[in-house]
Amino acid sequence: MSAVIRAFLFDLDNTLYPVASGLVAAGDVRITDYIAGRLKLPRDEADALRVRTWREYGATARGLAVEFGLDPAEMYAYAIDTLDPRPYLQPAPKLAAMLHALPAPSYVLTNASARYAGKVLEALGIAACITEVFDISVGGYVSKPDPAPYHNALARLRVAPQTVVFVDDTPHNLRPAQELGMKTVLVGEGPCEEADACVPDLLDLPAAIGRLEPAALTCSR
């Protein structure tokens, strides 16, 4: 019996817009500036700490909270919430049309803040396409790939995981979703072993839906 798609759950950064935009890199610079100032570190050490904590914890803010007791909200307020995405992103009418045409509502699950996510969605011209944003604060600043944000999103969605399609550009973020029973789609050129389907471009998502297992997924609209 085919599963019914009840929700599409999207990552935000480098998933709903291309890596080449430079927006994430701009945020990284601001995070490094925050670490350098807050912990009184040389900038090269601060940048190395940013990268390490991102890799080990899924989000630098989470790593700084665990290892240094820093308030994650403070880092987001300084480095991310004040970042203007408009110089890096353009309205994406094709993306908006694709999201509107999907067979179920679209949501965002992000390690960023809701304020930043809202500005990104507005800059892309797709805010009206997204039903709700589940940001880093929803799970108490515990970040993907920890299972907690996925459980929290499912609780808010009130749907079975088997009815959710999760879309992300980072392979290790797909694994917890897959273990919960979600169908997963990797965006970009990463290895496809971690995903049920892979698309080089997010606009290819509708074609990928039919390649998911089970082969035939019905829609809820």
TAZI-V104479 format. One record per residue. N is the residue number from 0. RES is the residue in one small letter. PHI is phi in degrees with one decimal (* if undefined). NEAR is the number of other ideal C-beta (glycine too) atoms within 10 Angstrom. Layout:
# TAZI-V104479
{{N,RES,PHI,NEAR} {N,RES,PHI,NEAR}}
This chain:
# TAZI-V104479
{{0,m,*,6} {1,s,-74.4,9} {2,a,-77.4,19} {3,v,-102.4,15} {4,i,-74.0,23} {5,r,-103.9,20} {6,a,-159.9,23} {7,f,-108.3,23} {8,l,-115.9,24} {9,f,-107.1,25} {10,d,-67.4,21} {11,l,-99.9,22} {12,d,-68.7,21} {13,n,64.8,17} {14,t,-114.8,21} {15,l,-81.8,26} {16,y,-145.7,23} {17,p,-72.0,16} {18,v,-56.2,15} {19,a,-66.3,9} {20,s,-62.1,19} {21,g,88.1,12} {22,l,-66.8,23} {23,v,-62.7,14} {24,a,-61.4,11} {25,a,-64.5,15} {26,g,-65.1,19} {27,d,-61.3,16} {28,v,-61.3,14} {29,r,-69.2,15} {30,i,-65.6,27} {31,t,-61.4,22} {32,d,-60.2,16} {33,y,-62.7,23} {34,i,-62.3,26} {35,a,-59.7,18} {36,g,-73.0,12} {37,r,-71.8,15} {38,l,-102.9,13} {39,k,56.4,8} {40,l,-112.2,15} {41,p,-58.6,9} {42,r,-63.3,13} {43,d,-67.0,10} {44,e,-69.8,13} {45,a,-64.3,19} {46,d,-68.4,18} {47,a,-63.1,14} {48,l,-66.7,21} {49,r,-57.8,22} {50,v,-64.8,13} {51,r,-63.8,13} {52,t,-68.0,22} {53,w,-63.1,18} {54,r,-67.8,11} {55,e,-82.2,12} {56,y,-115.9,20} {57,g,88.5,21} {58,a,-152.5,24} {59,t,-58.9,28} {60,a,-58.3,28} {61,r,-65.5,24} {62,g,-64.0,21} {63,l,-66.5,24} {64,a,-68.8,21} {65,v,-69.1,14} {66,e,-89.3,13} {67,f,-127.2,12} {68,g,71.4,7} {69,l,-79.6,18} {70,d,-72.9,12} {71,p,-57.3,22} {72,a,-60.6,15} {73,e,-64.3,14} {74,m,-64.9,24} {75,y,-64.0,25} {76,a,-62.3,14} {77,y,-77.2,16} {78,a,-100.3,22} {79,i,-112.7,20} {80,d,-63.1,15} {81,t,-92.2,12} {82,l,-78.4,20} {83,d,-92.3,12} {84,p,-78.9,20} {85,r,-63.0,11} {86,p,-68.5,11} {87,y,-108.2,18} {88,l,-122.4,21} {89,q,-120.0,11} {90,p,-55.2,12} {91,a,-121.7,19} {92,p,-62.3,11} {93,k,-66.9,10} {94,l,-65.4,19} {95,a,-59.5,16} {96,a,-63.9,12} {97,m,-63.6,18} {98,l,-63.1,21} {99,h,-62.9,11} {100,a,-85.9,10} {101,l,-62.4,18} {102,p,-79.4,16} {103,a,-156.8,19} {104,p,-63.4,18} {105,s,-109.1,20} {106,y,-132.2,19} {107,v,-120.1,26} {108,l,-119.9,30} {109,t,-133.7,25} {110,n,-83.0,26} {111,a,-92.6,25} {112,s,-90.7,22} {113,a,-64.4,18} {114,r,-63.0,15} {115,y,-64.0,25} {116,a,-58.8,24} {117,g,-60.9,15} {118,k,-67.5,21} {119,v,-65.4,25} {120,l,-63.8,21} {121,e,-65.7,15} {122,a,-62.5,21} {123,l,-81.3,22} {124,g,74.1,15} {125,i,-123.2,24} {126,a,-57.8,15} {127,a,-70.6,11} {128,c,-86.6,20} {129,i,-105.9,20} {130,t,-72.4,13} {131,e,-160.6,16} {132,v,-110.7,22} {133,f,-102.4,22} {134,d,-98.1,22} {135,i,-62.8,27} {136,s,-76.3,13} {137,v,-59.4,19} {138,g,-100.0,21} {139,g,66.9,12} {140,y,64.9,21} {141,v,-91.6,20} {142,s,-108.6,22} {143,k,-56.6,26} {144,p,-93.2,18} {145,d,-57.5,16} {146,p,-63.4,15} {147,a,-55.6,14} {148,p,-60.7,27} {149,y,-69.0,25} {150,h,-62.0,14} {151,n,-64.3,16} {152,a,-64.0,26} {153,l,-62.7,22} {154,a,-63.5,11} {155,r,-72.0,13} {156,l,-72.4,20} {157,r,59.3,8} {158,v,-133.6,18} {159,a,-72.7,14} {160,p,-58.2,22} {161,q,-65.9,15} {162,t,-102.5,20} {163,v,-111.5,26} {164,v,-105.5,27} {165,f,-104.3,27} {166,v,-124.2,27} {167,d,-152.0,28} {168,d,-96.1,21} {169,t,-111.7,20} {170,p,-54.3,18} {171,h,-71.7,13} {172,n,-77.4,23} {173,l,-79.4,26} {174,r,-58.7,16} {175,p,-61.3,19} {176,a,-63.4,30} {177,q,-65.9,16} {178,e,-65.1,12} {179,l,-79.5,18} {180,g,110.7,13} {181,m,-69.3,24} {182,k,-86.4,25} {183,t,-119.1,25} {184,v,-129.7,27} {185,l,-94.4,26} {186,v,-101.5,26} {187,g,116.3,17} {188,e,-103.9,10} {189,g,-68.1,16} {190,p,-64.3,9} {191,c,-85.6,14} {192,e,-61.4,9} {193,e,-86.7,18} {194,a,-124.6,24} {195,d,-77.8,19} {196,a,-152.5,20} {197,c,-129.6,20} {198,v,-133.8,20} {199,p,-68.0,10} {200,d,-134.7,10} {201,l,-59.9,22} {202,l,-64.5,14} {203,d,-84.5,14} {204,l,-56.6,20} {205,p,-55.4,12} {206,a,-68.8,10} {207,a,-73.9,20} {208,i,-56.8,18} {209,g,-69.6,10} {210,r,-93.2,13} {211,l,-71.6,18} {212,e,-100.7,10} {213,p,-64.8,10} {214,a,-55.3,8} {215,a,-109.1,10} {216,l,-109.4,20} {217,t,-91.1,11} {218,c,-112.7,11} {219,s,-104.5,12} {220,r,-110.6,9}}
